[in-house]
Amino acid sequence: MRMAMIIEAWKPIWGGGQAVAYEIGKRLSKDYGVKVDLFVMNLVGYEGDYIEQINENFRIIHVGKKRKWCFKDRIIWMFELINEILKYHKTEKYDLIYAHANLPGLPAKILSIILRIPVVYHVHGTGIEAIEKMYDKGLKSKFLYMMEVFLQRIIKYDVEITVDRKFLKYKNINKPSYIPNGVDLEKFENINAKKEHKFFKVLFVGRLHSQKGLIYLIDAVNLIKDDLPNEVKFVIVGDGEEKNYLINKIRHLELKDLFVFKGKIFGDDLIREYKSSHLFILPSLYEGFPLTVLEAWACKLPVLTTSVGELPYIIKDDYNGWLVSPNNVEELSKKLKYVLNLDRKKLTEVGENGYKLVKEKYSWDEIIKNIYDELTNIIRS
């Protein structure tokens, strides 16, 4: 089987969607012998090779001229992408197109029609319910809403995969298959790190973007700042367009002693951040199935998140984590205060329960097998 996989953003931009695409490509090529060409944007800031050869069957191809991460360049890139995949198809034919949401669904569908091969569309989450909260009402919100509905629910794909069960409730021309994200437990278990002993460490990992709801976390901390236990620090790992805004907001509210911004951290160093923490927090407006929650659980770290995407299906209050409503500052502040005042034994127990769930249900090996089965079924049909 030979597959053209598509995702827009790649290095230096990195998030859950990129990590999932990489895992799928790496594991399908290594464990099942699938030949995978992953086509990505050639973004400004990436200084590596035009073609990254990951293993014998898996390569990442940075398409076109250097582009910025903006809507105009993304549209231009789609035309470059179609031409590039057609060129590679002439050399060795592809059996299917595999697109990661959102925008790649359109060129993938066009290519599937031209080449007469199946197309798979992988949805990592839908932000439809949160668009107005992030961008306010107006033309931009309306346009983004219509684009997301069109790409995710109106275009007909041979297979549509969703990582969260909430997506199954929407009216859709497709019949999506639910296949969750996974985590490589072995990678996390091989790294040792002691818990931070100087302060209670609350960790956030992700893009500094309005989607992640960090402004609500800052407001929640401001509400309970006089009632916080001694020596609490909120450690923010990641980078993004909201960084300066968030820092200025923290300064304005005189909370700078409570927040630490560490920038981007990857690999073993990121695992050490998880393992040295006492609580993981994710106050997002929307998610699909965030890898960061699985990673926190892989480190036996209890989680406090908003009830978005797949999270209400897998998190049980006081058992393996805690849930609050998105963009609800008062609820978040109360739950945060409650968790911060729990004894360490209870926190350890909650983290252990999260670890058990990951070990039982979210191994990449089983998840990739399910994806491979979907691919072989549509090629045979």
C-alpha positions in Angstrom: 0.0 0.0 0.0 1.3 3.5 -0.9 -0.3 6.5 0.7 -0.2 10.3 0.2 -0.8 11.9 3.6 -1.5 15.6 4.0 -1.3 18.0 6.9 -0.7 21.8 6.6 1.3 23.0 9.6 4.6 21.4 10.3 7.9 22.5 11.8 8.3 25.1 13.4 4.6 24.9 14.3 3.9 21.8 16.3 0.8 20.5 18.1 -1.4 17.5 18.7 -2.4 17.1 15.1 1.2 17.1 13.9 2.2 14.6 16.6 -0.7 12.2 15.6 0.1 12.5 11.9 3.7 11.6 12.7 2.8 8.6 14.8 0.4 7.3 12.2 3.0 7.7 9.4 5.9 6.2 11.5 3.9 3.2 12.8 2.1 2.3 9.5 5.3 2.4 7.7 7.4 0.5 10.3 4.8 -2.1 11.5 2.7 -2.6 8.4 5.0 -1.8 5.5 2.8 1.0 4.2 4.7 3.5 2.1 3.8 6.9 3.4 4.6 10.3 1.8 3.5 13.0 4.2 3.1 16.4 2.4 3.4 19.5 4.6 3.8 23.3 4.2 7.3 24.6 3.6 7.0 27.1 6.4 9.2 30.1 7.2 11.4 29.1 10.1 12.0 25.5 9.0 15.6 25.1 7.9 15.8 21.4 7.4 15.9 19.2 4.3 13.1 19.5 1.6 12.6 15.8 2.1 12.9 14.2 5.6 13.5 10.5 5.4 12.2 9.0 8.6 12.6 5.4 7.7 12.7 3.2 4.6 8.9 3.6 3.9 8.2 7.1 5.5 9.3 10.5 4.3 8.1 14.0 4.9 7.9 16.3 1.9 7.9 20.1 2.4 5.9 21.4 -0.5 6.5 24.6 -2.5 8.2 27.9 -1.8 8.7 29.2 1.8 5.3 30.3 3.1 3.9 32.0 6.2 1.2 30.6 8.3 -1.6 32.8 7.0 -4.8 32.2 5.0 -3.5 33.6 1.7 -0.4 31.4 1.8 -2.4 28.4 2.8 -4.7 28.8 -0.2 -1.7 29.2 -2.6 -0.1 26.1 -1.0 -3.1 24.0 -1.8 -2.5 24.4 -5.6 1.2 23.7 -5.1 0.2 20.6 -3.1 -2.1 19.2 -5.8 0.6 19.6 -8.5 3.2 18.0 -6.2 1.1 14.9 -5.4 0.2 14.5 -9.1 3.9 14.6 -9.9 4.8 11.9 -7.3 1.9 9.8 -8.4 3.3 9.6 -12.0 6.5 8.1 -10.6 4.8 5.5 -8.3 1.0 5.4 -8.0 -0.7 6.1 -4.7 -3.5 3.8 -3.5 -5.2 6.4 -1.3 -5.1 10.0 0.0 -5.1 10.6 3.8 -5.9 14.1 4.9 -5.7 15.6 8.4 -8.4 18.3 9.1 -9.2 20.9 8.3 -8.2 22.6 5.1 -6.4 19.6 3.5 -9.8 17.9 3.0 -10.5 20.0 0.0 -7.3 19.3 -2.1 -7.5 15.6 -0.9 -11.0 15.3 -2.3 -10.0 16.9 -5.6 -7.0 14.5 -5.9 -9.2 11.5 -5.1 -11.5 12.5 -8.0 -8.6 13.1 -10.4 -6.7 10.0 -9.5 -9.8 7.8 -8.8 -8.5 6.6 -5.5 -10.1 6.6 -2.0 -9.8 9.5 0.4 -9.6 9.4 4.2 -10.3 12.5 6.3 -9.1 12.6 10.0 -10.8 15.1 12.2 -8.8 16.1 15.3 -11.6 18.1 16.9 -14.2 20.7 15.9 -14.2 24.3 17.2 -17.6 25.2 15.8 -19.2 25.9 19.3 -16.2 28.1 20.3 -15.6 30.2 17.2 -17.5 33.2 18.4 -15.8 33.0 21.8 -12.4 33.1 20.1 -13.1 35.6 17.3 -16.2 37.5 18.3 -19.2 37.8 16.1 -18.6 39.0 12.6 -17.6 38.0 9.1 -14.5 36.1 10.2 -16.5 33.9 12.6 -19.2 33.2 10.0 -16.7 32.3 7.4 -14.7 30.0 9.7 -18.0 28.3 10.8 -19.1 27.7 7.2 -15.6 26.4 6.2 -15.4 24.0 9.1 -18.9 22.6 8.5 -18.2 22.2 4.7 -14.9 20.5 5.2 -15.9 18.2 8.1 -19.5 17.4 7.3 -20.6 18.2 3.8 -17.7 16.9 1.6 -18.2 13.1 1.1 -15.1 11.1 2.0 -14.6 7.3 1.7 -13.7 7.2 5.3 -13.9 9.9 8.0 -12.2 9.3 11.3 -12.9 11.3 14.5 -10.8 11.2 17.7 -13.8 12.3 19.9 -17.3 10.9 20.2 -19.0 14.2 20.5 -18.3 14.7 16.8 -20.6 11.7 16.1 -23.6 13.7 17.2 -23.4 16.3 14.4 -25.5 15.9 11.2 -23.0 14.6 8.6 -23.0 13.2 5.1 -20.3 10.8 6.3 -20.5 8.1 8.9 -17.4 8.8 10.9 -15.4 6.0 12.6 -14.3 6.8 16.2 -10.6 6.0 16.7 -9.1 7.8 19.7 -5.5 9.1 20.0 -2.9 7.1 21.8 0.3 7.4 23.8 3.6 5.6 23.9 3.8 4.6 27.6 7.3 3.1 27.3 8.8 6.4 26.2 7.4 8.0 29.4 8.3 5.2 31.7 12.0 5.4 30.7 12.4 8.9 32.0 12.8 9.6 35.8 12.1 12.9 37.5 11.4 13.9 41.0 8.4 16.0 42.0 9.0 19.7 42.5 9.6 20.2 46.2 9.9 24.0 46.5 6.3 24.7 45.3 3.1 23.0 44.1 3.5 22.9 40.4 0.5 23.2 38.1 1.4 22.5 34.5 -0.1 23.7 31.2 1.3 22.4 27.9 0.0 23.7 24.5 -0.1 26.5 22.1 -0.6 30.0 23.5 -3.8 30.5 21.4 -7.3 31.7 22.4 -8.5 28.1 21.9 -6.6 27.0 25.0 -8.5 29.3 27.3 -5.5 30.6 29.3 -7.2 33.9 29.9 -9.9 32.1 31.9 -7.2 30.4 34.0 -5.6 33.7 34.7 -8.9 35.2 35.8 -9.7 32.2 37.9 -6.3 32.4 39.7 -7.0 36.1 40.3 -10.3 35.3 42.0 -8.6 32.9 44.5 -5.1 34.4 44.8 -5.6 35.3 48.4 -6.8 31.7 49.2 -4.1 29.8 47.4 -1.9 27.4 49.4 1.6 28.6 50.0 4.1 28.4 47.1 1.9 27.5 44.1 3.3 28.1 40.6 1.5 27.8 37.3 4.1 26.7 34.7 3.2 27.4 31.1 5.0 25.3 28.5 4.4 26.4 24.9 4.5 29.4 22.6 2.1 31.3 20.3 0.4 34.4 19.3 -1.2 35.1 22.7 2.0 35.1 24.7 2.5 38.8 25.0 -1.2 39.4 25.8 -1.2 36.8 28.5 2.0 38.2 30.1 0.6 41.7 30.1 -2.6 40.5 31.6 -0.7 38.7 34.4 1.3 41.8 35.1 -1.8 44.0 35.2 -3.4 41.7 37.7 -0.2 41.5 39.7 0.1 37.7 39.4 3.6 37.5 37.9 4.9 35.7 41.0 2.5 32.9 40.3 3.1 32.2 36.6 6.2 30.9 34.8 6.5 30.9 31.0 9.0 28.3 29.8 8.5 28.4 26.1 8.6 25.3 23.8 9.9 22.1 25.4 10.1 18.8 23.6 11.1 15.2 24.1 12.6 13.9 27.4 12.7 17.5 28.8 8.9 17.7 28.4 8.4 14.4 30.1 10.4 15.7 33.0 8.1 18.7 33.2 5.1 16.4 33.5 6.8 14.2 36.0 7.9 17.0 38.3 4.4 18.5 38.4 1.6 17.9 40.8 -1.4 18.8 38.6 -2.0 19.2 34.9 -4.5 21.9 33.7 -6.2 22.4 30.3 -8.8 25.2 30.3 -9.6 24.9 26.6 -12.6 26.2 24.8 -12.6 23.2 22.5 -10.5 20.1 21.9 -10.8 16.8 20.1 -8.8 14.3 22.1 -5.8 16.2 23.5 -2.6 14.3 23.6 -1.4 16.3 26.6 -4.1 14.7 28.8 -2.8 11.2 27.8 0.8 12.3 28.3 -0.1 13.7 31.8 -1.7 10.4 32.7 1.3 8.5 31.3 3.2 10.3 34.0 0.6 9.5 36.7 -0.4 13.2 36.9 -3.9 14.1 37.8 -5.7 16.4 35.3 -8.1 19.3 35.6 -9.7 20.1 32.2 -12.8 21.6 30.6 -15.6 19.3 29.5 -14.9 19.5 25.8 -14.4 17.0 23.0 -13.6 13.5 24.2 -12.8 14.6 27.7 -16.3 14.2 29.3 -16.3 10.6 28.1 -13.0 9.6 29.8 -12.7 11.8 32.9 -14.6 11.0 36.1 -14.6 13.6 38.8 -12.5 12.7 41.8 -11.5 9.4 40.2 -9.0 10.2 37.4 -9.4 14.0 37.1 -11.8 16.9 37.3 -14.0 18.6 34.8 -15.3 22.2 34.6 -17.4 24.0 31.9 -15.4 25.9 29.3 -15.0 29.7 29.6 -16.5 29.6 33.1 -14.1 31.5 35.4 -16.1 31.1 38.6 -16.5 27.3 38.2 -12.8 27.0 37.3 -11.7 29.0 40.3 -13.8 26.9 42.7 -12.6 23.6 41.3 -9.0 24.8 41.2 -9.2 25.8 44.8 -10.7 22.5 45.8 -8.0 20.5 44.0 -5.1 22.6 45.4 -6.3 21.9 48.9 -6.5 18.1 48.5 -3.9 16.0 50.3 -1.1 14.5 48.3 -2.4 10.9 48.8 -5.6 11.8 47.0 -3.8 13.5 44.2 -1.5 10.5 43.8 -4.5 8.1 43.7 -6.3 10.2 41.0 -3.1 10.3 38.9 -2.7 6.5 39.2 -6.2 6.0 38.0 -5.5 8.0 34.9 -2.4 5.9 34.3 -4.4 2.7 34.5 -6.9 4.0 31.9 -4.1 4.9 29.5 -2.5 1.5 29.9 -5.7 -0.4 29.3 -7.2 1.6 26.4 -4.9 4.0 24.7 -1.9 2.1 23.4 -0.8 3.3 19.9 -0.3 -0.3 18.8 -4.0 -1.1 19.0 -5.1 2.3 17.6 -2.8 2.0 14.6 -4.1 -1.5 13.9 -7.7 0.0 13.8 -6.6 2.7 11.3 -4.8 0.1 9.2 -7.9 -2.0 9.1 -9.9 1.0 7.9 -7.4 1.6 5.1 -7.3 -2.0 3.9 -11.1 -2.2 3.8 -11.5 0.8 1.5 -8.8 -0.3 -0.8 -10.4 -3.7 -1.2 -13.9 -2.3 -1.6 
